[in-house]
């Protein structure tokens, strides 16, 4: 609750910069909406953005080109999700009363319907009926699933948000061999290749009409991924959708994605059941024999990032691609490669490299208030620091005029241009209003007792080293 209370008051803090790449992306999108020649946009945008000297503006424009190159690299090689089939059967034991099961689950591409609603010609009807009876038995005897309302920090049950059942980890078991297989798949599928530790979480069960609105998985420190293994799907339509792609739940099928990726379960058909085992993947140190080894793809991407970063001019900030919980010091996916490259480039060269949680306030307006007003467009972004010190400050009973920077190195810092390498519609342009609420505030469960139970934006900040107490970081360059 302290974090959510602080988020609502973040604009009381001293802003440390803006985000030119976000401004440019929003401006371009508004121009497409209006089919405008850009004159109205340019005038409004010029009014809204941070005032900079000609030299500073030129530097920002050069850096934007470099970060656009990085964005293209990320877009070409990044993947937020992956899917496939297990190579080997695995043993599953369920001990929950009414759900008892002890047997092997093998990859099977035939025991369900196509999502078109038509039966597959090679589908074995006997196997399909056995699967339907098994899934219905599990579903009817399982616990009702809730969802985490991050704003209120409680776990709620609301069928308009989620209709599902679950079996907890204390009531089922899988063998260690399956956990090792999951860890290997994650390492092979995502760039950069990284070691993880898999933990069984829950068996998710959806019955006729089951659904779950758009959400992100509940954040935890060092949580890097979600891995689902299908146990069966007899629905004619509906099911899990990640990044716009329907994910199967046939026996032995799997899908994996970063926990901050929005996803949802589309309402199942009235005759369908769907089940999958969920695993959480946590960051883990690599074994000694593989400390200096990485995939060829990761090595190639790492070198290309370093080449581009070598041209970037400081000071600047980089908005990281993924969302992280408070207290994060290690990052996932391309964020890890970016952070490593920036630290290697700027550490010890007259600059300091920091990472902090931030709040990015965005404002955009286009259109006219009434038919007599001139059509106008404008967009603006403001970046505020959001460390533990800032959260404490915003929860204190202080006057509105009081300000706090929270970190000694942040004193006097302002007008820093922050760049983003993820300009996709998913990140830059939110879902429609009713989905924004769910994406931002819904997880699998609420965890009010943990300080890391809310996703925050993280940024890398590169500033010149200074000896004096305060500095305005708008004039120095690398």
C-alpha positions as a Markdown table, in Angstrom:
| # | Residue | x | y | z |
|---|---|---|---|---|
| 1 | Unk | 0.0 | 0.0 | 0.0 |
| 2 | Unk | 2.9 | 2.4 | 0.7 |
| 3 | Unk | 4.1 | 2.0 | -2.9 |
| 4 | Unk | 0.7 | 2.6 | -4.4 |
| 5 | Unk | 0.2 | 5.6 | -2.1 |
| 6 | Unk | 3.5 | 7.0 | -3.2 |
| 7 | Unk | 2.8 | 6.4 | -6.9 |
| 8 | Unk | -0.3 | 8.6 | -6.7 |
| 9 | Unk | 1.8 | 11.5 | -5.4 |
| 10 | Unk | 5.0 | 11.0 | -7.5 |
| 11 | Unk | 4.6 | 14.4 | -9.2 |
| 12 | Unk | 5.5 | 16.1 | -5.9 |
| 13 | Unk | 9.0 | 14.9 | -6.4 |
| 14 | Unk | 11.7 | 16.8 | -8.3 |
| 15 | Unk | 11.7 | 15.7 | -12.0 |
| 16 | Unk | 15.1 | 14.5 | -13.3 |
| 17 | Unk | 14.3 | 14.5 | -17.0 |
| 18 | Unk | 12.1 | 13.7 | -20.0 |
| 19 | Unk | 12.1 | 11.0 | -22.6 |
| 20 | Unk | 12.7 | 12.3 | -26.2 |
| 21 | Unk | 12.1 | 8.9 | -27.8 |
| 22 | Unk | 8.7 | 8.4 | -26.2 |
| 23 | Unk | 7.8 | 12.0 | -27.2 |
| 24 | Unk | 8.8 | 11.3 | -30.8 |
| 25 | Unk | 6.9 | 8.0 | -31.0 |
| 26 | Unk | 3.7 | 9.5 | -29.6 |
| 27 | Unk | 3.9 | 12.5 | -31.9 |
| 28 | Unk | 4.3 | 10.2 | -34.9 |
| 29 | Unk | 1.3 | 8.1 | -33.8 |
| 30 | Unk | -0.9 | 11.2 | -33.4 |
| 31 | Unk | 0.2 | 12.4 | -36.8 |
| 32 | Unk | -1.0 | 9.1 | -38.3 |
| 33 | Unk | -4.3 | 9.5 | -36.6 |
| 34 | Unk | -4.9 | 13.0 | -38.0 |
| 35 | Unk | -3.2 | 12.6 | -41.4 |
| 36 | Unk | -1.7 | 16.0 | -40.5 |
| 37 | Unk | 1.2 | 17.7 | -42.2 |
| 38 | Unk | 2.8 | 18.0 | -38.7 |
| 39 | Unk | 2.7 | 21.7 | -38.3 |
| 40 | Unk | 0.3 | 21.6 | -35.4 |
| 41 | Unk | 2.1 | 18.8 | -33.7 |
| 42 | Unk | 5.5 | 20.4 | -34.1 |
| 43 | Unk | 4.3 | 23.7 | -32.5 |
| 44 | Unk | 2.7 | 22.0 | -29.6 |
| 45 | Unk | 5.6 | 19.5 | -29.1 |
| 46 | Unk | 8.1 | 22.4 | -29.1 |
| 47 | Unk | 6.0 | 24.0 | -26.3 |
| 48 | Unk | 5.9 | 20.9 | -24.2 |
| 49 | Unk | 9.4 | 19.5 | -24.3 |
| 50 | Unk | 12.3 | 20.4 | -22.0 |
| 51 | Unk | 14.1 | 23.6 | -23.0 |
| 52 | Unk | 17.6 | 22.8 | -24.2 |
| 53 | Unk | 20.4 | 24.7 | -26.0 |
| 54 | Unk | 21.1 | 24.1 | -29.6 |
| 55 | Unk | 24.1 | 22.0 | -28.8 |
| 56 | Unk | 22.1 | 19.9 | -26.3 |
| 57 | Unk | 19.3 | 19.4 | -28.9 |
| 58 | Unk | 21.9 | 18.3 | -31.4 |
| 59 | Unk | 23.3 | 15.8 | -28.9 |
| 60 | Unk | 19.8 | 14.4 | -28.2 |
| 61 | Unk | 19.2 | 14.0 | -31.9 |
| 62 | Unk | 22.4 | 12.1 | -32.4 |
| 63 | Unk | 21.7 | 9.8 | -29.4 |
| 64 | Unk | 18.2 | 9.2 | -30.7 |
| 65 | Unk | 19.7 | 7.7 | -33.8 |
| 66 | Unk | 22.0 | 5.4 | -31.8 |
| 67 | Unk | 19.1 | 4.3 | -29.6 |
| 68 | Unk | 17.0 | 3.7 | -32.7 |
| 69 | Unk | 19.7 | 1.3 | -33.9 |
| 70 | Unk | 19.6 | -0.4 | -30.5 |
| 71 | Unk | 15.8 | -0.6 | -30.8 |
| 72 | Unk | 16.1 | -2.3 | -34.2 |
| 73 | Unk | 18.5 | -4.8 | -32.8 |
| 74 | Unk | 16.2 | -5.6 | -29.9 |
| 75 | Unk | 13.2 | -5.9 | -32.2 |
| 76 | Unk | 15.1 | -8.3 | -34.5 |
| 77 | Unk | 16.5 | -10.6 | -31.8 |
| 78 | Unk | 14.2 | -10.2 | -28.7 |
| 79 | Unk | 11.5 | -12.7 | -27.9 |
| 80 | Unk | 9.1 | -12.2 | -25.0 |
| 81 | Unk | 7.7 | -15.7 | -25.2 |
| 82 | Unk | 8.4 | -19.1 | -26.7 |
| 83 | Unk | 6.5 | -22.4 | -27.0 |
| 84 | Unk | 6.9 | -26.0 | -28.0 |
| 85 | Unk | 6.6 | -29.6 | -26.9 |
| 86 | Unk | 8.5 | -31.6 | -24.3 |
| 87 | Unk | 10.9 | -34.2 | -25.6 |
| 88 | Unk | 10.2 | -36.7 | -22.9 |
| 89 | Unk | 7.2 | -37.8 | -20.8 |
| 90 | Unk | 7.1 | -36.7 | -17.1 |
| 91 | Unk | 5.5 | -38.2 | -14.1 |
| 92 | Unk | 2.8 | -36.2 | -12.3 |
| 93 | Unk | 1.4 | -37.1 | -8.9 |
| 94 | Unk | -1.7 | -35.3 | -7.5 |
| 95 | Unk | -2.8 | -36.0 | -3.9 |
| 96 | Unk | -5.6 | -33.5 | -3.5 |
| 97 | Unk | -8.8 | -35.4 | -2.5 |
| 98 | Unk | -11.0 | -35.9 | -5.6 |
| 99 | Unk | -8.1 | -35.1 | -7.9 |
| 100 | Unk | -5.9 | -38.1 | -7.2 |
| 101 | Unk | -3.6 | -39.0 | -10.1 |
| 102 | Unk | -0.3 | -40.8 | -10.5 |
| 103 | Unk | 0.9 | -41.3 | -14.0 |
| 104 | Unk | 3.0 | -40.1 | -16.9 |
| 105 | Unk | 2.1 | -37.2 | -19.2 |
| 106 | Unk | 3.5 | -37.5 | -22.7 |
| 107 | Unk | 3.5 | -35.0 | -25.5 |
| 108 | Unk | 0.3 | -35.5 | -27.5 |
| 109 | Unk | -0.7 | -33.2 | -30.3 |
| 110 | Unk | -4.1 | -34.9 | -31.0 |
| 111 | Unk | -6.3 | -35.0 | -27.8 |
| 112 | Unk | -8.1 | -31.7 | -28.2 |
| 113 | Unk | -10.2 | -29.7 | -30.7 |
| 114 | Unk | -8.8 | -27.2 | -33.1 |
| 115 | Unk | -9.7 | -23.6 | -32.0 |
| 116 | Unk | -11.8 | -23.4 | -35.1 |
| 117 | Unk | -14.3 | -25.7 | -33.3 |
| 118 | Unk | -14.0 | -28.6 | -35.7 |
| 119 | Unk | -12.7 | -32.0 | -34.6 |
| 120 | Unk | -9.3 | -33.0 | -36.0 |
| 121 | Unk | -9.7 | -36.0 | -38.3 |
| 122 | Unk | -6.9 | -37.9 | -36.5 |
| 123 | Unk | -8.2 | -37.2 | -33.0 |
| 124 | Unk | -8.8 | -40.4 | -31.0 |
| 125 | Unk | -12.3 | -40.0 | -29.5 |
| 126 | Unk | -11.6 | -42.4 | -26.7 |
| 127 | Unk | -8.5 | -40.6 | -25.6 |
| 128 | Unk | -10.3 | -37.3 | -25.9 |
| 129 | Unk | -13.2 | -38.5 | -23.7 |
| 130 | Unk | -10.8 | -39.9 | -21.1 |
| 131 | Unk | -9.0 | -36.6 | -21.0 |
| 132 | Unk | -12.3 | -34.7 | -20.7 |
| 133 | Unk | -13.3 | -36.8 | -17.7 |
| 134 | Unk | -9.9 | -36.4 | -16.0 |
| 135 | Unk | -9.9 | -32.6 | -16.5 |
| 136 | Unk | -13.5 | -32.3 | -15.3 |
| 137 | Unk | -12.7 | -34.3 | -12.2 |
| 138 | Unk | -9.7 | -32.1 | -11.3 |
| 139 | Unk | -11.7 | -28.9 | -12.0 |
| 140 | Unk | -14.7 | -29.8 | -9.9 |
| 141 | Unk | -12.6 | -30.8 | -6.9 |
| 142 | Unk | -10.0 | -28.0 | -7.0 |
| 143 | Unk | -10.0 | -24.7 | -5.1 |
| 144 | Unk | -11.5 | -21.5 | -6.6 |
| 145 | Unk | -8.7 | -19.2 | -7.9 |
| 146 | Unk | -8.4 | -15.6 | -6.9 |
| 147 | Unk | -6.4 | -12.7 | -8.3 |
| 148 | Unk | -4.1 | -10.1 | -6.7 |
| 149 | Unk | -5.4 | -6.6 | -6.5 |
| 150 | Unk | -2.1 | -4.7 | -6.3 |
| 151 | Unk | -3.8 | -1.4 | -5.4 |
| 152 | Unk | -5.5 | -2.8 | -2.3 |
| 153 | Unk | -2.8 | -5.5 | -1.7 |
| 154 | Unk | -5.4 | -8.2 | -1.2 |
| 155 | Unk | -6.3 | -11.4 | -3.1 |
| 156 | Unk | -9.8 | -11.2 | -4.4 |
| 157 | Unk | -12.3 | -13.6 | -6.0 |
| 158 | Unk | -14.4 | -11.9 | -8.7 |
| 159 | Unk | -15.7 | -14.0 | -11.6 |
| 160 | Unk | -15.9 | -10.9 | -13.8 |
| 161 | Unk | -12.1 | -10.8 | -13.6 |
| 162 | Unk | -11.2 | -14.5 | -13.3 |
| 163 | Unk | -13.1 | -17.8 | -13.3 |
| 164 | Unk | -10.7 | -20.6 | -12.6 |
| 165 | Unk | -9.7 | -23.3 | -10.2 |
| 166 | Unk | -6.3 | -24.4 | -8.9 |
| 167 | Unk | -4.3 | -27.1 | -7.1 |
| 168 | Unk | -1.5 | -25.8 | -4.8 |
| 169 | Unk | 2.1 | -27.0 | -4.9 |
| 170 | Unk | 1.6 | -29.0 | -1.6 |
| 171 | Unk | -0.9 | -31.2 | -3.4 |
| 172 | Unk | 1.0 | -32.3 | -6.4 |
| 173 | Unk | 4.6 | -33.3 | -7.3 |
| 174 | Unk | 6.8 | -33.6 | -10.3 |
| 175 | Unk | 10.3 | -35.2 | -10.5 |
| 176 | Unk | 13.6 | -33.2 | -10.5 |
| 177 | Unk | 14.3 | -34.3 | -14.1 |
| 178 | Unk | 11.4 | -32.2 | -15.3 |
| 179 | Unk | 12.7 | -29.1 | -13.5 |
| 180 | Unk | 16.1 | -29.5 | -15.1 |
| 181 | Unk | 14.4 | -29.9 | -18.5 |
| 182 | Unk | 12.5 | -26.7 | -18.0 |
| 183 | Unk | 15.6 | -24.8 | -16.9 |
| 184 | Unk | 17.5 | -26.0 | -20.1 |
| 185 | Unk | 14.6 | -25.0 | -22.4 |
| 186 | Unk | 14.6 | -21.5 | -20.9 |
| 187 | Unk | 18.3 | -21.1 | -21.3 |
| 188 | Unk | 18.2 | -22.3 | -25.0 |
| 189 | Unk | 15.2 | -20.2 | -26.0 |
| 190 | Unk | 15.9 | -16.7 | -24.7 |
| 191 | Unk | 18.7 | -14.2 | -25.5 |
| 192 | Unk | 20.8 | -13.7 | -23.5 |
| 193 | Unk | 21.1 | -17.3 | -22.4 |
| 194 | Unk | 21.0 | -17.3 | -18.6 |
| 195 | Unk | 20.7 | -19.8 | -15.9 |
| 196 | Unk | 17.5 | -20.2 | -13.9 |
| 197 | Unk | 16.0 | -22.3 | -11.1 |
| 198 | Unk | 12.6 | -23.8 | -11.7 |
| 199 | Unk | 10.0 | -24.1 | -8.9 |
| 200 | Unk | 6.6 | -25.8 | -9.3 |
| 201 | Unk | 3.9 | -23.2 | -8.5 |
| 202 | Unk | 0.3 | -24.4 | -9.2 |
| 203 | Unk | -1.9 | -26.4 | -11.5 |
| 204 | Unk | -4.3 | -23.9 | -13.2 |
| 205 | Unk | -7.7 | -25.3 | -14.2 |
| 206 | Unk | -10.3 | -23.7 | -16.4 |
| 207 | Unk | -13.8 | -25.1 | -17.1 |
| 208 | Unk | -16.7 | -24.0 | -19.3 |
| 209 | Unk | -16.7 | -20.3 | -19.6 |
| 210 | Unk | -13.4 | -19.9 | -17.7 |
| 211 | Unk | -11.4 | -16.8 | -18.3 |
| 212 | Unk | -8.8 | -14.4 | -16.8 |
| 213 | Unk | -8.6 | -10.8 | -17.9 |
| 214 | Unk | -5.4 | -9.2 | -19.1 |
| 215 | Unk | -2.8 | -9.2 | -16.4 |
| 216 | Unk | 0.9 | -9.6 | -15.5 |
| 217 | Unk | 2.1 | -12.3 | -13.1 |
| 218 | Unk | 2.7 | -11.3 | -9.5 |
| 219 | Unk | 6.2 | -9.8 | -9.2 |
| 220 | Unk | 8.9 | -11.3 | -7.0 |
| 221 | Unk | 12.6 | -10.4 | -6.6 |
| 222 | Unk | 14.8 | -12.4 | -8.9 |
| 223 | Unk | 11.7 | -13.8 | -10.8 |
| 224 | Unk | 12.7 | -13.9 | -14.4 |
| 225 | Unk | 10.1 | -16.1 | -16.1 |
| 226 | Unk | 6.9 | -18.1 | -16.1 |
| 227 | Unk | 6.8 | -21.6 | -17.6 |
| 228 | Unk | 3.5 | -23.5 | -18.3 |
| 229 | Unk | 3.2 | -27.2 | -19.3 |
| 230 | Unk | -0.1 | -28.3 | -20.7 |
| 231 | Unk | -2.1 | -31.2 | -19.2 |
| 232 | Unk | -4.9 | -31.1 | -21.7 |
| 233 | Unk | -7.4 | -28.9 | -23.5 |
| 234 | Unk | -10.8 | -30.1 | -24.7 |
| 235 | Unk | -12.3 | -26.6 | -25.5 |
| 236 | Unk | -13.5 | -25.7 | -29.0 |
| 237 | Unk | -12.2 | -22.1 | -28.5 |
| 238 | Unk | -10.6 | -19.9 | -25.9 |
| 239 | Unk | -7.4 | -20.3 | -23.9 |
| 240 | Unk | -4.2 | -18.5 | -23.0 |
| 241 | Unk | -3.1 | -15.6 | -25.3 |
| 242 | Unk | 0.4 | -14.2 | -24.9 |
| 243 | Unk | 1.5 | -11.3 | -27.2 |
| 244 | Unk | -1.5 | -11.9 | -29.4 |
| 245 | Unk | -0.6 | -15.6 | -29.9 |
| 246 | Unk | -2.8 | -18.4 | -28.7 |
| 247 | Unk | -0.8 | -20.9 | -26.5 |
| 248 | Unk | -1.7 | -24.6 | -26.5 |
| 249 | Unk | -2.4 | -26.7 | -23.4 |
| 250 | Unk | -2.3 | -30.1 | -25.1 |
| 251 | Unk | -0.5 | -32.7 | -22.9 |
| 252 | Unk | 3.2 | -32.1 | -23.0 |
| 253 | Unk | 3.0 | -28.7 | -24.7 |
| 254 | Unk | 4.8 | -25.8 | -23.1 |
| 255 | Unk | 5.0 | -22.0 | -23.3 |
| 256 | Unk | 7.3 | -19.6 | -21.5 |
| 257 | Unk | 7.4 | -15.8 | -21.1 |
| 258 | Unk | 8.7 | -13.0 | -19.0 |
| 259 | Unk | 6.5 | -12.4 | -16.0 |
| 260 | Unk | 5.8 | -8.7 | -16.9 |
| 261 | Unk | 4.4 | -9.6 | -20.3 |
| 262 | Unk | 0.7 | -8.9 | -20.3 |
| 263 | Unk | -1.4 | -12.0 | -21.1 |
| 264 | Unk | -5.0 | -13.3 | -20.6 |
| 265 | Unk | -7.1 | -16.4 | -20.8 |
| 266 | Unk | -9.9 | -16.0 | -23.4 |
| 267 | Unk | -13.2 | -17.4 | -22.3 |
| 268 | Unk | -13.4 | -21.2 | -23.0 |
| 269 | Unk | -16.2 | -22.8 | -24.9 |
| 270 | Unk | -19.2 | -24.2 | -22.8 |
| 271 | Unk | -18.0 | -27.7 | -23.3 |
| 272 | Unk | -14.3 | -27.3 | -22.6 |
| 273 | Unk | -11.8 | -27.9 | -19.9 |
| 274 | Unk | -8.1 | -26.8 | -19.9 |
| 275 | Unk | -5.3 | -27.5 | -17.4 |
| 276 | Unk | -1.6 | -26.6 | -17.1 |
| 277 | Unk | 1.1 | -26.7 | -14.5 |
| 278 | Unk | 2.7 | -23.3 | -13.8 |
| 279 | Unk | 6.4 | -23.0 | -12.8 |
| 280 | Unk | 8.2 | -20.0 | -11.6 |
| 281 | Unk | 11.8 | -19.4 | -12.9 |
| 282 | Unk | 14.2 | -17.5 | -10.7 |
| 283 | Unk | 17.6 | -16.1 | -11.5 |
| 284 | Unk | 20.4 | -18.6 | -10.6 |
| 285 | Unk | 24.3 | -18.4 | -10.8 |
| 286 | Unk | 25.8 | -20.5 | -13.6 |
| 287 | Unk | 27.7 | -23.6 | -12.7 |
| 288 | Unk | 31.5 | -23.1 | -12.5 |
| 289 | Unk | 32.2 | -25.1 | -15.7 |
| 290 | Unk | 30.0 | -22.7 | -17.7 |
| 291 | Unk | 30.9 | -19.3 | -16.1 |
| 292 | Unk | 32.6 | -18.1 | -19.3 |
| 293 | Unk | 30.5 | -19.8 | -21.8 |
| 294 | Unk | 27.5 | -18.4 | -23.7 |
| 295 | Unk | 25.6 | -19.1 | -26.9 |
| 296 | Unk | 26.9 | -17.9 | -30.2 |
| 297 | Unk | 23.8 | -15.8 | -30.7 |
| 298 | Unk | 24.2 | -14.1 | -27.3 |
| 299 | Unk | 27.9 | -13.3 | -28.1 |
| 300 | Unk | 27.0 | -11.8 | -31.5 |
| 301 | Unk | 24.3 | -9.6 | -30.0 |
| 302 | Unk | 26.5 | -8.5 | -27.1 |
| 303 | Unk | 29.2 | -7.4 | -29.5 |
| 304 | Unk | 26.8 | -5.4 | -31.7 |
| 305 | Unk | 25.3 | -3.7 | -28.7 |
| 306 | Unk | 28.8 | -2.7 | -27.5 |
| 307 | Unk | 29.6 | -1.2 | -31.0 |
| 308 | Unk | 26.5 | 1.0 | -30.9 |
| 309 | Unk | 26.9 | 2.0 | -27.2 |
| 310 | Unk | 30.5 | 3.2 | -28.0 |
| 311 | Unk | 29.0 | 6.1 | -29.9 |
| 312 | Unk | 26.4 | 7.2 | -27.4 |
| 313 | Unk | 27.1 | 10.6 | -25.7 |
| 314 | Unk | 26.6 | 11.1 | -21.9 |
| 315 | Unk | 24.8 | 12.3 | -19.8 |
| 316 | Unk | 21.6 | 10.3 | -20.5 |
| 317 | Unk | 19.2 | 7.8 | -19.1 |
| 318 | Unk | 18.0 | 4.5 | -20.5 |
| 319 | Unk | 14.5 | 3.2 | -19.7 |
| 320 | Unk | 14.8 | -0.5 | -19.3 |
| 321 | Unk | 12.5 | -2.8 | -21.3 |
| 322 | Unk | 11.0 | -4.9 | -18.6 |
| 323 | Unk | 9.2 | -4.1 | -15.4 |
| 324 | Unk | 10.9 | -5.0 | -12.1 |
| 325 | Unk | 10.0 | -5.1 | -8.4 |
| 326 | Unk | 11.6 | -2.7 | -5.9 |
| 327 | Unk | 15.1 | -3.7 | -4.8 |
| 328 | Unk | 16.1 | -5.3 | -8.1 |
| 329 | Unk | 19.8 | -5.2 | -8.8 |
| 330 | Unk | 20.0 | -7.8 | -11.7 |
| 331 | Unk | 18.0 | -7.6 | -14.9 |
| 332 | Unk | 16.6 | -9.9 | -17.5 |
| 333 | Unk | 16.8 | -10.4 | -21.2 |
| 334 | Unk | 18.2 | -7.5 | -23.3 |
| 335 | Unk | 18.1 | -5.3 | -20.3 |
| 336 | Unk | 21.0 | -7.3 | -18.9 |
| 337 | Unk | 23.0 | -6.9 | -22.0 |
| 338 | Unk | 22.3 | -3.1 | -22.2 |
| 339 | Unk | 23.2 | -2.5 | -18.6 |
| 340 | Unk | 26.5 | -4.5 | -19.0 |
| 341 | Unk | 27.4 | -2.5 | -22.1 |
| 342 | Unk | 26.7 | 0.9 | -20.6 |
| 343 | Unk | 28.7 | 0.1 | -17.4 |
| 344 | Unk | 31.6 | -1.2 | -19.5 |
| 345 | Unk | 31.5 | 1.9 | -21.7 |
| 346 | Unk | 31.2 | 4.6 | -19.1 |
| 347 | Unk | 32.5 | 3.3 | -15.7 |
| 348 | Unk | 35.8 | 4.8 | -14.9 |
| 349 | Unk | 35.7 | 7.3 | -17.8 |
| 350 | Unk | 34.7 | 10.4 | -15.9 |
| 351 | Unk | 31.1 | 9.2 | -15.5 |
| 352 | Unk | 29.1 | 7.3 | -13.0 |
| 353 | Unk | 26.5 | 4.7 | -13.9 |
| 354 | Unk | 23.5 | 4.2 | -11.6 |
| 355 | Unk | 20.2 | 2.2 | -11.8 |
| 356 | Unk | 17.1 | 3.4 | -10.1 |
| 357 | Unk | 13.3 | 2.8 | -10.2 |
| 358 | Unk | 11.5 | 5.6 | -11.9 |
| 359 | Unk | 8.0 | 6.8 | -12.6 |
| 360 | Unk | 7.4 | 8.1 | -16.1 |
| 361 | Unk | 4.5 | 10.5 | -16.4 |
| 362 | Unk | 3.2 | 10.8 | -19.9 |
| 363 | Unk | 0.7 | 13.4 | -21.2 |
| 364 | Unk | -0.6 | 13.5 | -24.7 |
| 365 | Unk | -3.5 | 15.5 | -26.2 |
| 366 | Unk | -4.8 | 15.8 | -29.7 |
| 367 | Unk | -8.1 | 17.2 | -31.1 |
| 368 | Unk | -10.2 | 20.2 | -30.3 |
| 369 | Unk | -12.4 | 21.0 | -27.3 |
| 370 | Unk | -15.2 | 22.2 | -29.5 |
| 371 | Unk | -15.8 | 23.0 | -33.2 |
| 372 | Unk | -14.6 | 26.6 | -32.8 |
| 373 | Unk | -11.2 | 25.6 | -31.4 |
| 374 | Unk | -8.2 | 25.0 | -33.6 |
| 375 | Unk | -7.1 | 21.4 | -33.8 |
| 376 | Unk | -4.0 | 20.9 | -31.8 |
| 377 | Unk | -1.7 | 18.1 | -30.6 |
| 378 | Unk | 0.9 | 17.9 | -27.9 |
| 379 | Unk | 2.8 | 15.3 | -25.9 |
| 380 | Unk | 5.2 | 15.5 | -23.0 |
| 381 | Unk | 7.0 | 13.1 | -20.6 |
| 382 | Unk | 8.4 | 13.7 | -17.2 |
| 383 | Unk | 10.7 | 11.3 | -15.4 |
| 384 | Unk | 10.7 | 11.1 | -11.5 |
| 385 | Unk | 13.0 | 9.1 | -9.3 |
| 386 | Unk | 11.2 | 6.5 | -7.1 |
| 387 | Unk | 13.7 | 5.0 | -4.7 |
| 388 | Unk | 12.9 | 3.7 | -1.2 |
| 389 | Unk | 13.7 | 7.2 | 0.1 |
| 390 | Unk | 11.2 | 8.8 | -2.2 |
| 391 | Unk | 8.6 | 6.3 | -1.2 |
| 392 | Unk | 9.2 | 7.0 | 2.5 |
| 393 | Unk | 9.0 | 10.8 | 1.8 |
| 394 | Unk | 5.7 | 10.5 | -0.1 |
| 395 | Unk | 4.2 | 8.5 | 2.8 |
| 396 | Unk | 5.1 | 11.2 | 5.3 |
| 397 | Unk | 2.8 | 14.0 | 6.4 |
| 398 | Unk | 4.7 | 16.8 | 4.8 |
| 399 | Unk | 3.6 | 20.0 | 3.0 |
| 400 | Unk | 3.0 | 19.9 | -0.7 |
| 401 | Unk | 5.9 | 22.3 | -1.3 |
| 402 | Unk | 8.4 | 20.0 | 0.3 |
| 403 | Unk | 10.7 | 18.1 | -2.1 |
| 404 | Unk | 13.2 | 15.3 | -1.7 |
| 405 | Unk | 15.6 | 13.7 | -4.1 |
| 406 | Unk | 16.2 | 10.7 | -1.9 |
| 407 | Unk | 19.8 | 9.9 | -3.2 |
| 408 | Unk | 22.8 | 12.1 | -2.6 |
| 409 | Unk | 24.0 | 11.6 | -6.2 |
| 410 | Unk | 20.6 | 12.8 | -7.5 |
| 411 | Unk | 20.8 | 16.3 | -5.9 |
| 412 | Unk | 20.6 | 18.9 | -8.6 |
| 413 | Unk | 20.1 | 16.4 | -11.4 |
| 414 | Unk | 17.6 | 17.6 | -13.9 |
| 415 | Unk | 16.9 | 17.8 | -17.7 |
| 416 | Unk | 18.4 | 14.3 | -18.3 |
| 417 | Unk | 17.2 | 12.9 | -21.6 |
| 418 | Unk | 15.9 | 9.4 | -21.1 |
| 419 | Unk | 15.8 | 7.0 | -24.1 |
| 420 | Unk | 13.9 | 3.8 | -24.7 |
| 421 | Unk | 14.7 | 0.9 | -27.0 |
| 422 | Unk | 11.3 | -0.6 | -26.8 |
| 423 | Unk | 8.8 | 1.4 | -28.8 |
| 424 | Unk | 6.3 | -1.3 | -29.5 |
| 425 | Unk | 2.6 | -0.6 | -29.2 |
| 426 | Unk | 2.4 | -2.9 | -26.2 |
| 427 | Unk | 4.8 | -0.8 | -24.3 |
| 428 | Unk | 4.3 | 2.7 | -25.7 |
| 429 | Unk | 0.6 | 2.8 | -26.3 |
| 430 | Unk | -1.5 | 1.3 | -23.5 |
| 431 | Unk | -4.5 | -1.1 | -23.9 |
| 432 | Unk | -8.0 | 0.4 | -23.8 |
| 433 | Unk | -9.0 | 1.9 | -20.5 |
| 434 | Unk | -10.7 | -1.1 | -18.9 |
| 435 | Unk | -7.6 | -3.3 | -19.7 |
| 436 | Unk | -5.1 | -0.7 | -18.4 |
| 437 | Unk | -6.6 | -1.0 | -15.0 |
| 438 | Unk | -6.1 | -4.8 | -15.0 |
| 439 | Unk | -2.7 | -4.8 | -16.6 |
| 440 | Unk | -1.3 | -2.4 | -14.0 |
| 441 | Unk | -3.0 | -3.7 | -10.9 |
| 442 | Unk | -3.8 | -7.4 | -11.3 |
| 443 | Unk | -1.5 | -10.3 | -10.6 |
| 444 | Unk | -1.9 | -13.9 | -9.7 |
| 445 | Unk | -2.1 | -13.1 | -6.0 |
| 446 | Unk | -1.6 | -10.1 | -3.7 |
| 447 | Unk | 1.4 | -10.1 | -1.4 |
| 448 | Unk | 0.9 | -7.2 | 1.0 |
| 449 | Unk | 3.7 | -8.2 | 3.3 |
| 450 | Unk | 6.5 | -7.9 | 0.6 |
| 451 | Unk | 8.0 | -4.6 | -0.4 |
| 452 | Unk | 8.7 | -6.0 | -3.9 |
| 453 | Unk | 5.0 | -6.7 | -4.8 |
| 454 | Unk | 4.5 | -3.9 | -7.3 |
| 455 | Unk | 6.1 | -3.5 | -10.8 |
| 456 | Unk | 8.1 | -0.4 | -11.3 |
| 457 | Unk | 10.0 | 1.0 | -14.3 |
| 458 | Unk | 13.7 | 0.9 | -13.9 |
| 459 | Unk | 16.2 | 3.2 | -15.6 |
| 460 | Unk | 20.0 | 3.3 | -16.1 |
| 461 | Unk | 21.4 | 6.8 | -15.5 |
| 462 | Unk | 24.8 | 7.9 | -16.8 |
| 463 | Unk | 26.1 | 11.2 | -15.2 |
| 464 | Unk | 29.4 | 13.0 | -15.0 |
| 465 | Unk | 31.5 | 12.6 | -11.9 |
| 466 | Unk | 31.5 | 15.8 | -9.8 |
| 467 | Unk | 33.1 | 16.9 | -6.6 |
| 468 | Unk | 30.7 | 19.7 | -5.8 |
| 469 | Unk | 27.5 | 19.2 | -4.0 |
| 470 | Unk | 25.0 | 19.8 | -6.8 |
| 471 | Unk | 25.1 | 19.6 | -10.6 |
| 472 | Unk | 22.7 | 20.2 | -13.5 |
| 473 | Unk | 23.6 | 17.5 | -15.9 |
| 474 | Unk | 22.7 | 19.1 | -19.2 |
| 475 | Unk | 26.1 | 20.3 | -20.6 |
| 476 | Unk | 28.6 | 17.5 | -20.3 |
| 477 | Unk | 29.3 | 14.9 | -23.0 |
| 478 | Unk | 31.4 | 11.9 | -23.5 |
